[in-house]
């Protein structure tokens, strides 16, 4: 099943949906949310969290899959609402979030999104950037216990980005992994997202496909469940291979990477694999990065 709306998926896992992103809320004795979307939709994110956690509920952890502007934008607002929430990342993500130039870039992109969506950031740039401080760093295989026999395991899955990690929720067998498995447009349409490395991306896909995943969370496309999960992994692997082989053949035949990009972009835009509006430029950048990754391999 493909589920895009907010709602409980299991006793311990809830999907939170905004207009441009979807998130897993994990509930034990403590509560954790995976990724935070862009700043422009923070009000909806908080509204859905409050509804799901109930009156008096508090968010204890914010878990990041990787350091991209559309995954960190809600952090300043969640920290304002839940000042005791602990920001957890992998080591490489923490390193990126320690770089002033990257934080400035994330702020500027979230500001552009807010303007495009007729929203305001409300916080000053200084306060917004300060809120992206990392509290706790986890390594590959480390687990975060949430109580009531609920735990979250961090899994390193480079490929989409060098710092990408996934979070596997037990006992619910739910997996949140950012774009490390690609982007889903429905109707069996899966698009690869290996911005950093094709080889790492495929290895990470195989690593995740070997888990007992019953709920697969996609950051902009809801969740797929049940029999759709192994089918998704298989198709994602096939699509990655198809893209890599196709681009490599064209490069070997003498085509310029810019020519390949211009020929593929219309299909990506037609399929609307990324949210519209503020994400259009990111869509271009992802495709360019993937072609570059194939050319440089």
C-alpha positions as CSV (number, residue, x, y, z in Angstrom):
1,X,0.0,0.0,0.0
2,X,1.1,3.6,-0.7
3,X,0.0,6.0,2.1
4,X,0.6,9.7,1.8
5,X,-1.8,11.1,4.5
6,X,-0.9,11.7,8.1
7,X,-2.0,8.9,10.5
8,X,-0.9,6.0,12.6
9,X,0.9,3.2,10.8
10,X,1.5,1.0,13.8
11,X,1.1,1.3,17.6
12,X,4.5,3.1,17.8
13,X,4.9,4.7,14.4
14,X,2.9,7.6,12.9
15,X,3.3,9.3,9.6
16,X,3.3,13.1,9.7
17,X,2.6,14.8,6.3
18,X,3.0,18.4,5.3
19,X,2.4,19.9,1.8
20,X,6.0,19.1,0.7
21,X,7.3,16.4,3.1
22,X,6.5,13.3,5.1
23,X,8.1,12.2,8.4
24,X,8.0,9.3,10.8
25,X,7.1,10.1,14.4
26,X,8.3,7.2,16.7
27,X,6.5,6.8,20.0
28,X,7.8,4.8,23.0
29,X,8.0,6.3,26.5
30,X,9.9,9.0,24.6
31,X,9.1,10.5,21.2
32,X,11.4,11.1,18.1
33,X,10.7,12.5,14.7
34,X,12.8,11.9,11.6
35,X,13.8,15.0,9.6
36,X,12.0,18.3,9.7
37,X,11.3,19.5,6.2
38,X,11.6,23.2,5.2
39,X,10.9,26.1,7.4
40,X,7.9,27.3,5.4
41,X,5.8,24.3,6.6
42,X,6.9,24.2,10.2
43,X,3.5,25.3,11.5
44,X,1.8,22.2,9.9
45,X,4.6,20.0,11.1
46,X,4.1,21.1,14.7
47,X,0.3,20.9,14.4
48,X,0.5,17.3,13.2
49,X,3.0,16.4,16.0
50,X,0.8,17.9,18.7
51,X,-2.2,16.0,17.3
52,X,-0.3,12.7,17.2
53,X,1.4,13.0,20.6
54,X,-1.7,14.2,22.4
55,X,-2.2,16.9,25.0
56,X,0.9,17.4,27.0
57,X,3.0,15.4,24.7
58,X,6.6,16.4,24.2
59,X,9.2,15.7,21.5
60,X,12.4,14.3,22.9
61,X,14.5,13.6,19.8
62,X,15.0,15.0,16.3
63,X,16.8,12.6,14.0
64,X,18.4,13.7,10.8
65,X,19.0,11.5,7.8
66,X,21.4,13.9,6.2
67,X,22.3,17.6,5.9
68,X,20.2,19.0,3.1
69,X,18.2,22.3,3.4
70,X,14.9,20.6,3.0
71,X,15.5,18.2,5.9
72,X,16.8,20.7,8.5
73,X,14.5,23.7,8.0
74,X,12.0,22.8,10.7
75,X,14.7,22.3,13.4
76,X,14.7,25.9,14.7
77,X,10.9,25.9,15.2
78,X,10.8,22.4,16.8
79,X,13.5,23.6,19.3
80,X,11.5,26.7,20.1
81,X,8.4,24.6,20.7
82,X,10.2,21.7,22.4
83,X,13.4,23.3,23.9
84,X,14.6,20.0,25.5
85,X,14.5,18.1,22.2
86,X,17.9,16.5,21.4
87,X,19.2,16.7,17.9
88,X,20.8,13.4,16.8
89,X,22.9,13.0,13.6
90,X,25.6,10.8,12.1
91,X,29.2,12.0,12.4
92,X,29.5,13.4,8.9
93,X,26.2,15.3,9.2
94,X,27.4,16.9,12.4
95,X,30.6,18.0,10.6
96,X,28.5,19.6,7.8
97,X,26.4,21.4,10.4
98,X,29.5,22.8,12.0
99,X,30.4,24.7,8.9
100,X,29.2,28.4,8.9
101,X,29.1,28.6,5.1
102,X,26.8,25.5,4.9
103,X,24.5,26.9,7.6
104,X,24.3,30.2,5.7
105,X,23.4,28.3,2.5
106,X,20.7,26.3,4.2
107,X,19.2,29.5,5.7
108,X,19.2,31.2,2.3
109,X,17.5,28.3,0.6
110,X,14.8,28.0,3.3
111,X,14.3,31.8,3.0
112,X,13.7,31.4,-0.7
113,X,11.2,28.6,-0.1
114,X,9.3,30.7,2.4
115,X,9.1,33.6,0.0
116,X,7.9,31.3,-2.8
117,X,5.2,29.9,-0.6
118,X,4.2,33.3,0.8
119,X,5.5,32.4,4.3
120,X,7.9,34.0,6.7
121,X,10.8,32.5,8.7
122,X,9.8,34.6,11.7
123,X,13.2,33.9,13.4
124,X,16.3,36.0,12.8
125,X,19.1,34.5,10.7
126,X,21.3,34.2,13.8
127,X,18.7,32.4,15.9
128,X,17.8,30.1,13.0
129,X,21.4,29.1,12.4
130,X,22.2,28.7,16.1
131,X,19.4,26.2,16.4
132,X,21.1,23.7,14.1
133,X,23.7,22.8,16.7
134,X,24.0,19.0,17.1
135,X,23.6,17.5,20.6
136,X,24.4,13.9,20.0
137,X,26.4,12.0,17.4
138,X,25.6,8.3,16.6
139,X,27.7,5.9,14.6
140,X,26.7,3.1,12.3
141,X,24.8,0.4,14.3
142,X,24.2,2.6,17.3
143,X,20.7,2.3,18.8
144,X,18.5,4.9,20.6
145,X,16.1,3.3,23.1
146,X,12.8,5.1,23.4
147,X,11.3,2.9,26.1
148,X,8.4,0.4,25.9
149,X,10.7,-1.9,24.0
150,X,10.9,0.6,21.1
151,X,14.3,1.4,19.7
152,X,15.8,3.2,16.7
153,X,19.0,1.9,15.0
154,X,21.2,4.2,12.9
155,X,22.5,2.7,9.7
156,X,25.1,4.4,7.5
157,X,23.8,4.5,3.8
158,X,26.1,6.8,1.8
159,X,25.4,7.3,-1.9
160,X,22.6,9.9,-2.0
161,X,25.0,12.0,0.0
162,X,28.2,11.1,1.8
163,X,26.6,11.7,5.2
164,X,23.3,9.8,4.6
165,X,22.0,7.6,7.3
166,X,18.8,5.6,7.9
167,X,16.8,4.9,11.0
168,X,15.3,1.4,11.5
169,X,12.5,1.2,14.1
170,X,12.1,-1.9,16.1
171,X,9.9,-3.8,16.7
172,X,7.8,-2.2,14.0
173,X,10.3,-2.8,11.1
174,X,9.8,0.8,9.9
175,X,12.6,2.4,7.9
176,X,13.2,6.1,7.3
177,X,16.2,6.8,5.0
178,X,15.8,10.1,3.3
179,X,16.4,9.8,-0.5
180,X,18.9,7.0,0.0
181,X,16.5,4.6,-1.9
182,X,15.4,7.1,-4.5
183,X,12.3,9.2,-5.1
184,X,8.9,7.8,-5.7
185,X,6.4,9.2,-8.1
186,X,3.8,6.4,-7.9
187,X,2.7,4.2,-10.7
188,X,5.9,2.1,-10.4
189,X,7.9,5.3,-11.1
190,X,11.1,5.4,-9.1
191,X,13.9,7.8,-9.7
192,X,17.5,7.3,-8.4
193,X,19.1,10.0,-6.2
194,X,22.8,9.1,-6.0
195,X,24.3,12.6,-5.7
196,X,27.6,11.4,-4.2
197,X,28.4,8.0,-5.5
198,X,26.7,5.4,-7.7
199,X,28.6,2.5,-6.2
200,X,27.9,3.5,-2.6
201,X,24.2,4.1,-3.5
202,X,23.8,0.6,-4.9
203,X,25.6,-0.9,-1.9
204,X,23.4,1.0,0.5
205,X,20.3,-0.2,-1.4
206,X,21.4,-3.8,-1.1
207,X,22.1,-3.2,2.6
208,X,18.7,-1.8,3.3
209,X,16.9,-4.4,1.1
210,X,18.4,-7.1,3.4
211,X,16.5,-5.8,6.4
212,X,13.0,-7.0,7.3
213,X,11.3,-3.7,6.3
214,X,7.5,-3.6,6.5
215,X,7.2,0.2,6.3
216,X,9.4,2.3,4.1
217,X,9.2,6.0,4.7
218,X,10.0,8.4,1.8
219,X,10.7,12.0,2.7
220,X,8.5,13.6,0.0
221,X,6.3,10.6,-1.0
222,X,4.6,9.1,2.0
223,X,5.2,5.4,2.9
224,X,5.0,2.1,1.0
225,X,4.1,-0.9,3.0
226,X,3.7,-4.7,2.8
227,X,4.4,-6.3,-0.5
228,X,5.2,-3.0,-2.1
229,X,8.4,-2.7,0.0
230,X,10.5,-5.5,-1.6
231,X,9.1,-4.5,-5.0
232,X,10.3,-1.0,-4.3
233,X,13.8,-2.0,-3.4
234,X,14.1,-4.3,-6.5
235,X,12.8,-1.6,-8.8
236,X,15.0,1.1,-7.2
237,X,18.1,-1.2,-7.8
238,X,17.1,-1.8,-11.5
239,X,16.5,1.9,-12.0
240,X,19.9,2.9,-10.6
241,X,21.6,0.4,-12.9
242,X,19.5,1.5,-15.9
243,X,20.4,5.2,-15.3
244,X,24.1,4.5,-14.8
245,X,24.4,2.3,-17.8
246,X,22.5,4.7,-20.1
247,X,24.5,7.7,-19.1
248,X,27.8,5.8,-19.3
249,X,27.0,4.6,-22.8
250,X,26.2,8.1,-23.9
251,X,29.4,9.5,-22.4
252,X,31.4,6.7,-24.1
253,X,29.8,7.6,-27.4
254,X,31.1,11.2,-27.0
255,X,28.1,13.1,-25.7
256,X,28.8,15.9,-23.3
257,X,27.4,15.7,-19.8
258,X,25.6,19.0,-20.4
259,X,23.9,17.5,-23.5
260,X,22.8,14.5,-21.5
261,X,21.4,16.7,-18.7
262,X,19.4,18.9,-21.1
263,X,17.9,15.8,-22.7
264,X,16.9,14.1,-19.4
265,X,15.6,17.1,-17.5
266,X,12.2,17.5,-19.3
267,X,11.2,13.9,-18.3
268,X,12.1,14.6,-14.7
269,X,10.1,17.8,-14.7
270,X,7.2,16.1,-16.4
271,X,7.0,13.3,-13.9
272,X,7.1,15.8,-11.0
273,X,9.4,13.6,-8.9
274,X,10.1,16.6,-6.6
275,X,7.6,18.9,-4.9
276,X,6.9,21.9,-7.1
277,X,7.9,25.5,-6.6
278,X,10.9,25.9,-4.4
279,X,12.3,22.4,-5.2
280,X,12.6,23.0,-9.0
281,X,16.3,24.1,-8.8
282,X,17.1,21.2,-6.4
283,X,15.7,18.8,-9.0
284,X,18.1,20.2,-11.6
285,X,21.1,20.0,-9.1
286,X,20.3,16.3,-8.3
287,X,20.2,15.3,-12.0
288,X,23.5,17.2,-12.7
289,X,25.1,15.6,-9.7
290,X,24.1,12.1,-10.8
291,X,25.4,12.5,-14.3
292,X,28.6,13.9,-12.8
293,X,28.9,10.9,-10.5
294,X,28.6,8.5,-13.4
295,X,31.1,10.5,-15.5
296,X,33.6,10.5,-12.6
297,X,33.4,6.8,-11.7
